[in-house]
Amino acid sequence: MSPAVRPYRGATAEQRQANRRARLLSACLDVIGDVGVLGVTVDAVCARAGLTKRYFYETFTDRDAALVAVTDGVYGSLHTSIVSALRRIDGDGRARAATAVEVFAATLDADPRIARLYAEAPGHPRLLARRDAAVEEFADLVLDDVLRLPPDDRERVRTAAVLVVAGTTHVVTRWLAGGVPLERVELVDEVLRIGTTLLH
């Protein structure tokens, strides 16, 4: 029988490990905000988190694994936020699409760290692969939660949904960098205009 592991300061070993992981992920995102994806190092993340390398390597195999985990968290949180917002409205497809685009743009606009990660992900091979996978995931969101298409109609518009998601990602990233001279409400309207045309 394995010896019982006593809680330390009221927290179990698993809780302490989860807490350290959360601190490392938050620190990694902070470092991205400061110096960009390519500037992230294990030393910088540990210094920001106030943890030693021992705890970093207890949690992640290397720097890239931490970057992927941060990216997974950002995409997962964004997906959850959009779906949650969509479930609170009863509007037609255009109203749901407007909500989805607004949540996406507002989330990136509100947190420069997330915006920088989103913009710089294509420059990192593993993050580019994760972003490509996210485009597919968000295309499913468009089909399921925005358009609410029955199974028989999904394949008919799936390519268009992927195109809309990928294009929206690019345009919003450029907008955040100042490359699209529109107010946020104007940006949402323009994305909706183009997206509606492609998806019908």
C-alpha positions in Angstrom: 0.0 0.0 0.0 1.3 3.5 -0.9 1.9 5.8 2.0 -0.8 8.6 2.3 0.3 12.0 1.1 -0.6 14.6 3.6 -1.8 18.0 2.6 0.7 20.9 2.8 -0.8 24.1 4.1 -4.2 22.8 3.4 -3.5 21.8 -0.2 -2.9 18.3 -1.7 0.0 17.6 -3.9 -2.3 17.6 -6.9 -3.7 21.0 -6.0 -0.2 22.5 -5.5 0.8 21.1 -8.9 -2.3 22.5 -10.6 -1.6 25.9 -8.9 2.0 25.9 -10.2 0.9 25.0 -13.7 -1.6 27.9 -13.7 1.1 30.3 -12.5 3.5 29.1 -15.2 0.8 29.5 -17.9 -0.1 32.9 -16.7 3.6 33.9 -16.6 4.2 32.5 -20.1 1.3 34.7 -21.4 2.8 37.7 -19.6 6.2 37.1 -21.2 4.5 36.8 -24.6 2.9 40.2 -24.0 6.3 41.7 -23.1 8.7 40.2 -25.7 6.6 38.1 -28.1 6.3 34.4 -28.8 9.9 34.0 -30.1 11.3 35.8 -27.0 9.8 33.3 -24.5 12.4 31.4 -22.6 12.2 28.9 -19.7 14.2 31.3 -17.5 11.9 34.2 -18.3 8.7 32.2 -17.5 10.1 30.9 -14.3 11.3 34.3 -13.1 7.8 35.8 -13.8 6.1 32.9 -12.1 8.5 32.9 -9.1 9.2 29.2 -9.6 12.3 27.2 -10.2 13.1 25.3 -13.4 12.5 22.1 -11.5 8.8 23.0 -11.3 8.7 24.0 -15.0 10.1 20.7 -16.2 7.8 18.9 -13.8 5.0 20.4 -15.7 6.2 20.9 -19.3 8.7 19.0 -21.4 10.1 22.2 -22.9 9.3 25.8 -23.8 7.3 24.8 -26.9 5.1 22.5 -24.8 4.3 25.5 -22.5 3.5 27.7 -25.5 1.2 25.1 -26.9 -0.6 24.8 -23.6 -1.0 28.6 -23.3 -2.4 28.6 -26.9 -4.8 25.7 -26.1 -6.0 27.7 -23.1 -6.6 30.8 -25.1 -8.5 29.0 -27.9 -10.5 27.0 -25.4 -11.5 30.0 -23.4 -12.5 31.9 -26.5 -14.5 29.0 -27.8 -16.3 28.8 -24.4 -17.0 32.5 -24.3 -18.5 32.5 -27.8 -20.7 29.5 -27.2 -21.9 30.9 -23.9 -22.8 34.2 -25.5 -24.7 32.5 -28.3 -26.7 30.5 -25.9 -28.0 33.7 -24.3 -29.6 35.1 -27.5 -32.5 33.9 -29.6 -31.8 35.9 -32.7 -31.5 34.8 -36.3 -28.3 33.6 -37.9 -27.1 37.2 -38.5 -27.6 38.1 -34.9 -25.7 35.1 -33.7 -22.9 35.7 -36.2 -22.6 39.3 -35.0 -22.4 38.1 -31.4 -19.7 35.6 -32.3 -17.5 38.1 -34.2 -18.0 40.7 -31.5 -16.9 38.3 -28.7 -13.9 37.3 -30.7 -12.8 40.9 -31.5 -13.5 42.2 -28.0 -11.6 39.4 -26.4 -8.4 40.1 -28.4 -8.9 43.8 -28.1 -9.2 43.6 -24.3 -6.0 41.7 -23.7 -2.8 42.7 -25.6 -1.1 39.5 -24.5 -3.7 37.3 -26.2 -3.7 39.6 -29.3 0.1 39.3 -29.6 0.0 35.5 -29.2 -2.8 35.3 -31.8 -0.8 37.5 -34.2 2.5 35.8 -33.8 1.4 32.2 -33.7 1.9 31.6 -37.5 5.6 32.3 -37.0 6.0 29.3 -34.7 5.6 25.8 -36.4 3.8 24.1 -33.5 1.6 27.1 -32.8 0.8 27.5 -36.5 -0.4 23.8 -36.5 -2.5 24.5 -33.4 -4.0 27.6 -35.1 -4.9 25.6 -38.2 -6.6 23.1 -36.0 -8.5 25.9 -34.2 -9.8 27.2 -37.5 -11.4 23.8 -38.1 -12.8 23.8 -34.6 -14.3 27.3 -35.0 -15.7 26.4 -38.4 -17.6 23.7 -36.6 -18.8 26.3 -34.1 -20.1 28.4 -37.0 -21.9 25.4 -38.5 -23.4 24.2 -35.2 -24.0 27.3 -33.1 -24.2 30.2 -35.5 -25.9 28.6 -38.6 -27.4 25.7 -36.7 -27.3 23.5 -39.8 -28.6 20.0 -39.8 -26.1 17.2 -40.6 -27.1 16.9 -44.3 -26.3 20.6 -45.0 -22.9 20.8 -43.2 -20.6 19.6 -45.9 -22.2 22.0 -48.4 -20.9 25.0 -46.6 -18.0 23.7 -44.6 -15.3 25.0 -46.9 -17.0 28.4 -46.8 -17.1 28.3 -43.0 -13.3 27.5 -42.9 -12.7 30.4 -45.3 -14.8 32.8 -43.1 -13.0 31.8 -39.9 -9.5 32.0 -41.4 -10.3 35.3 -43.1 -11.8 36.8 -39.9 -8.8 35.7 -37.9 -6.5 37.5 -40.4 -8.6 40.7 -40.6 -9.0 41.0 -36.9 -5.3 40.5 -36.3 -4.5 43.2 -38.8 -7.2 45.5 -37.2 -5.5 45.1 -33.8 -2.2 46.1 -35.4 -3.8 49.2 -36.8 -3.8 47.9 -40.4 -7.6 48.1 -40.8 -8.9 51.7 -40.2 -12.3 50.8 -38.8 -14.0 51.1 -35.5 -14.9 47.8 -33.8 -18.6 48.1 -34.7 -17.6 48.8 -38.3 -15.2 45.9 -38.4 -18.0 43.5 -37.1 -20.4 44.8 -39.8 -17.9 44.3 -42.6 -17.0 40.8 -41.4 -20.7 40.0 -41.3 -21.3 41.4 -44.7 -18.6 39.3 -46.3 -19.4 36.2 -44.2 -23.1 36.3 -45.0 -22.3 36.4 -48.7 -19.9 33.4 -48.5 -22.2 31.2 -46.3 -25.4 31.6 -48.4 
